[in-house]
Amino acid sequence: MAAEDGFHVRLGRTLAAPREAVWQGFVDPEQLAAWWGPHGYTARNVHFEPRLGGEYRIEMKPPEGDVFFLSGTFREVDPPACLAYTFVWDPPDPDDRETTATLAFQDLGGETRVEFTQGVFATEARRALHAEGWSDSFERLEEFLAARKT
């Protein structure tokens, strides 16, 4: 979606898992590595310090192509309600800029509503790439959480 101040990704998803389980899926490096990224990608060497001012770095491997990294700094950590962090690609695309990703976790009594925003992107193409990647990631998270129930 284009906003007056630039391009943002806004997604919402209700997950069939308690809020604490969804929160742990986002902040525990081992759990995060199991589902993070678009379909076919793997997250390797996940360093994740979810505390105010803490940093993260995730090594990503696409199905084809070279390894790249995501990194940033945590701007808000309010367990299990909110998580916000900067998002930087390494190596960057010429149209990339640092963005901020924010996740709000709402307890629905056994289910969790996650509201996600990220921006501001420099171009619609970069916004669309992130929207697709996050949609895939939420699908993978949903599958991961369902498998943990069994």
C-alpha positions in Angstrom: 0.0 0.0 0.0 1.2 3.5 -0.7 0.9 5.9 2.2 1.3 9.6 2.0 4.7 9.3 3.5 6.0 6.4 1.4 5.4 2.7 0.8 4.5 0.3 3.7 3.7 -3.3 4.1 0.7 -3.9 6.3 -0.4 -7.5 7.1 -2.6 -9.2 9.6 -2.9 -12.8 10.4 -4.7 -14.9 13.1 -2.7 -17.9 14.2 -4.1 -20.9 15.9 -1.7 -20.8 18.8 -1.5 -19.0 22.2 0.2 -15.6 22.2 3.2 -16.8 24.2 3.9 -19.6 21.6 3.7 -17.1 18.7 6.0 -14.7 20.6 8.5 -17.5 21.2 8.4 -18.4 17.5 9.5 -14.8 16.8 12.2 -14.4 19.5 13.7 -17.8 20.0 16.6 -18.2 17.5 16.1 -21.9 16.9 12.3 -21.5 16.4 12.8 -18.5 14.1 15.3 -20.4 12.0 12.8 -23.1 11.4 10.2 -20.9 9.6 11.8 -17.6 8.7 11.8 -16.4 5.1 10.0 -17.0 1.9 9.2 -20.6 0.7 12.4 -22.4 -0.3 14.7 -20.1 1.7 16.6 -21.3 4.8 17.7 -19.1 7.7 21.1 -20.1 9.0 23.3 -18.7 11.7 20.6 -16.8 13.5 21.9 -14.3 16.0 18.9 -12.7 17.8 19.0 -10.5 21.0 15.4 -9.4 21.5 16.0 -6.6 24.0 15.9 -2.8 23.6 19.1 -1.9 21.7 19.9 -5.6 21.1 20.9 -6.7 17.6 20.1 -9.5 15.2 21.7 -10.9 12.1 20.2 -13.7 10.0 22.1 -15.5 7.3 19.7 -16.3 4.4 20.1 -18.9 1.7 17.7 -18.7 -1.3 16.9 -21.9 -3.3 19.3 -20.6 -6.0 21.9 -17.9 -5.6 24.2 -16.4 -3.0 23.8 -16.2 0.7 22.8 -12.8 2.0 22.1 -11.3 5.4 19.4 -9.4 7.3 20.3 -7.4 10.3 19.1 -4.6 12.6 18.5 -3.3 16.1 15.6 -3.8 18.4 13.6 -0.6 18.9 10.8 -2.0 21.1 10.6 -5.3 23.0 7.4 -5.7 25.1 6.9 -9.4 25.7 4.5 -10.9 24.5 2.7 -7.8 23.1 5.0 -5.9 20.7 8.3 -6.3 18.9 9.9 -3.6 16.6 13.3 -3.6 14.9 15.1 -2.1 12.0 15.6 -4.1 8.9 18.7 -3.9 6.6 19.8 -6.1 3.7 23.5 -7.0 3.3 24.4 -6.7 0.5 21.7 -4.1 -0.2 19.8 -3.6 -3.4 20.3 -0.1 -4.9 16.7 0.7 -4.0 17.0 -0.5 -0.4 16.9 1.7 2.7 16.7 0.8 6.4 13.1 0.1 7.3 11.4 -0.6 10.6 9.3 -3.8 11.1 6.7 -3.7 13.9 4.7 -6.7 15.2 1.8 -6.4 17.6 0.5 -9.7 19.2 -3.1 -9.7 20.4 -4.3 -12.6 22.7 -7.6 -14.0 21.4 -7.9 -16.8 24.0 -5.9 -19.7 22.4 -5.4 -17.9 19.1 -3.2 -14.8 18.4 -3.8 -12.0 16.0 -0.5 -10.6 14.6 -0.6 -7.1 13.0 2.6 -6.4 11.0 3.8 -3.2 9.5 7.1 -2.4 7.7 8.4 0.7 6.0 9.1 3.1 4.7 10.3 1.6 1.4 11.8 3.7 -1.4 9.9 2.0 -4.2 6.7 0.0 -4.8 8.9 -2.8 -6.2 10.8 -3.2 -2.8 7.5 -2.9 -0.9 5.9 -5.7 -3.0 9.0 -7.9 -2.6 8.7 -7.6 1.2 5.0 -8.1 1.2 5.4 -11.4 -0.7 8.2 -12.5 1.6 6.3 -11.7 4.7 3.2 -13.5 3.4 5.2 -16.6 2.8 6.9 -16.3 6.2 3.6 -16.1 8.0 2.4 -19.2 6.1 5.6 -21.0 7.2 5.1 -19.8 10.8 1.5 -21.1 10.8 2.8 -24.5 9.5 5.6 -24.5 12.2 3.1 -23.7 15.0 0.7 -26.4 13.8 3.4 -29.0 13.7 4.5 -28.1 17.3 1.0 -28.9 18.6 1.1 -32.5 17.4 
